[in-house]
Amino acid sequence: MKYLNLCLLVLFPIAWFAPLMRAALLPIFGMEEISVISGLQALWASDAGLALVVTFLAVFAPIAKVVGLALVDFGLLAPRVMPVLHVLGKLAMADVFLLAIYIVLVKGAGLVTIETAWGLYLFTGCILGSMALSLVPRRG
């Protein structure tokens, strides 16, 4: 299990740069791919406070949890930190939930065309995989 967790150290950065969705103002215009990183770049340019929260949820929380689990797995961190790691996992899942709400809201507006892309599934899978791996009992 600890090696599956280490795989997430590679998969999360791929998911951050992978296209989450393709969006266009109207269906007649070309679709623009949006990733976690490109979305954060745009957000930092317009609203630093919200960008800080989203950066924490999308980047820091999931990778901190994976690193924390790896440290516990290899005996470098006490298993008593597991409740904190569970909270980090829930915060990371909040980011996926927010993305889903935004997609539903924008699609409902009718002026914007949104298509989900493979990166959304990879990012969600990484978060869910991390949550599942954290449920496996750790030796300490």
C-alpha positions in Angstrom: 0.0 0.0 0.0 2.8 2.4 0.8 4.0 2.2 -2.8 0.6 2.9 -4.2 0.6 6.0 -2.0 4.0 7.0 -3.5 2.5 6.7 -7.0 0.3 9.6 -6.0 3.4 11.8 -5.7 3.7 11.4 -9.5 0.0 11.3 -10.4 -1.0 14.5 -8.5 1.4 16.8 -10.4 0.2 15.2 -13.7 -3.4 15.9 -12.6 -2.6 19.5 -11.8 -1.4 20.2 -15.4 -3.9 17.9 -17.1 -7.0 19.5 -18.7 -9.9 19.4 -16.2 -12.3 20.8 -18.7 -12.7 22.6 -22.0 -14.7 25.8 -22.1 -15.9 28.3 -24.7 -18.1 31.4 -24.4 -20.4 30.1 -27.1 -20.3 26.7 -29.0 -19.1 28.5 -32.2 -15.8 29.6 -30.6 -12.9 27.4 -30.0 -12.7 25.5 -26.8 -10.0 26.5 -24.2 -8.5 23.8 -22.0 -8.4 24.6 -18.3 -6.2 22.8 -15.8 -5.7 23.2 -12.1 -2.6 25.2 -12.8 -4.0 27.4 -15.5 -7.1 28.0 -13.4 -4.9 29.0 -10.4 -2.9 31.4 -12.6 -6.1 33.2 -13.8 -7.4 33.2 -10.2 -4.2 34.8 -8.8 -4.5 37.5 -11.4 -8.0 38.4 -10.3 -8.6 37.4 -6.7 -5.6 36.6 -4.5 -7.6 35.6 -1.4 -9.7 33.1 -3.3 -6.6 31.9 -5.1 -4.9 31.2 -1.8 -7.8 29.1 -0.6 -8.0 27.1 -3.9 -4.2 26.7 -4.0 -4.4 25.2 -0.5 -7.3 22.9 -1.4 -6.0 21.8 -4.8 -2.3 21.6 -4.3 -1.1 21.8 -0.7 -3.7 19.7 1.1 -3.5 16.6 -1.2 0.2 16.5 -1.5 0.7 17.2 2.2 -1.6 14.2 2.9 0.3 11.9 0.6 3.7 12.9 2.0 2.3 12.5 5.5 1.0 9.0 4.8 4.4 8.1 3.2 6.2 9.3 6.3 3.9 7.2 8.5 4.3 4.2 6.2 8.1 4.4 6.4 8.1 5.0 10.2 9.3 8.6 10.0 6.1 10.0 11.5 4.0 8.7 14.3 0.6 7.2 13.3 -1.1 9.6 15.8 -1.1 12.3 13.0 -3.6 10.3 11.0 -6.6 12.4 12.1 -4.9 15.5 10.7 -4.2 13.6 7.4 -7.9 12.7 7.2 -8.8 16.3 7.5 -6.4 17.2 4.7 -8.0 14.6 2.6 -11.5 16.0 3.2 -10.2 19.5 2.4 -8.8 18.2 -0.9 -12.1 16.6 -1.7 -13.8 19.9 -1.2 -11.9 21.2 -4.2 -13.4 18.5 -6.4 -16.8 19.3 -5.1 -16.4 23.0 -5.9 -15.3 22.1 -9.4 -18.4 20.0 -9.9 -20.7 22.8 -8.7 -19.0 25.3 -11.0 -19.5 23.1 -14.0 -23.1 22.5 -13.2 -23.8 26.2 -12.6 -22.0 27.3 -15.8 -23.7 24.7 -17.9 -27.0 25.9 -16.5 -26.3 29.5 -17.6 -26.5 28.4 -21.3 -24.0 30.9 -22.7 -20.9 28.8 -21.9 -20.1 25.4 -23.3 -18.2 23.2 -20.9 -16.9 19.7 -21.5 -15.2 17.7 -18.8 -11.8 16.3 -19.7 -9.7 13.4 -18.6 -7.7 15.5 -16.0 -10.9 16.0 -13.9 -11.2 12.2 -13.6 -7.5 11.8 -12.8 -7.6 14.5 -10.2 -10.7 13.1 -8.6 -9.2 9.6 -8.7 -6.1 10.8 -7.0 -8.1 12.4 -4.2 -10.3 9.3 -3.8 -7.3 7.0 -4.0 -5.6 9.0 -1.3 -8.6 8.9 0.9 -8.9 5.1 0.4 -5.2 4.6 1.2 -5.6 6.6 4.4 -8.2 4.1 5.6 -5.7 1.3 5.5 -4.4 0.7 9.1 -0.8 1.9 9.7 1.8 0.2 11.9 3.7 2.4 14.2 
